[in-house]
Amino acid sequence: MSVAFLDVFLIAAGPFIGSFVTASSRTWPDWDRIVKGRSACDACERRLAPWELVPVISFIAQRGRCTACGTSIPIIHPIGEICALAIAIVAVIAFDGGQTITAALFGWILLFGALVDLRTFLLPDIVTLGLIPAGFAMAFLQGGREALVLAAIAAIVGFASLALIAWTYRRLRGRDGLGIGDAKLLAAGGAWAGPFALPWIVAIGAGATLLIVVIAHFLGRKADAETAVPLGPGLAAGCFLAYSLPDLIQTTV
């Protein structure tokens, strides 16, 4: 497969993969529905026709509603499809060959975890714990034993830092303020991007989370000190950007 064909394929497939990732995140952890389920309206359960499954375009053409019952289609569907396309574009620009596929898969798996966290306030272990050994493998393949040691250190520091914050918050406030899944996700980000990327992952994660709160505020969802806001989506964005940006900058400058 030529590099040009691979790049075009990943970009073309991105929105469709995003559609699958988004639908899967809305049914997790019911894996039977993910694997065996057929695309249907959530309200009337009518099976969707092929022309109703074109990412983003179908949503716009149908004005965000089911053509049969008129029920609103969750806005998360086109958002997930656009995010998956953006991940593919970044991977294509930043990397070459097999690493392009690896980066895209990394981003799409993070997207799945982020969407699940938005819905359930839980990060699936299959994402967080699965990405840690995958990050170790990538580090070893790209940089040998030294890179593997750095990845392991980054994973340990990433997990320990957020786990300590979560423990401290629980001791001081008597309730959970940070999930252990966030610590696992930061460990995965460290395994992929290295120890020096950890502050950037946290900074991007915090900024993205604040952005979610601001957007929710303008949509009429007021937030206060007791409002729960998932950190996972922001951390997922931070993990992917921390892994991709060095190569992206090097490629474009």
Secondary structure by P-SEA (a helix, b strand, c coil): ccaaaaaaaaaaaaaaaaaaaaaaaaaccccccccccccccccccccccccccccaaaaaaaccccccccccccaaaaaaaaaaaaaaaaaaaccccaaaaaaaaaaaaaaaaaaaaaccccccccaaaaaaaaaaaaaaacccaaaaaaaaaaaaaaaaaaaaaaaaaaaacccccccaaaaaaaaaaaaaccccaaaaaaaaaaaaaaaaaaaaaaacccccccbbbbaaaaaaaaaaaaacaaaaaaaac
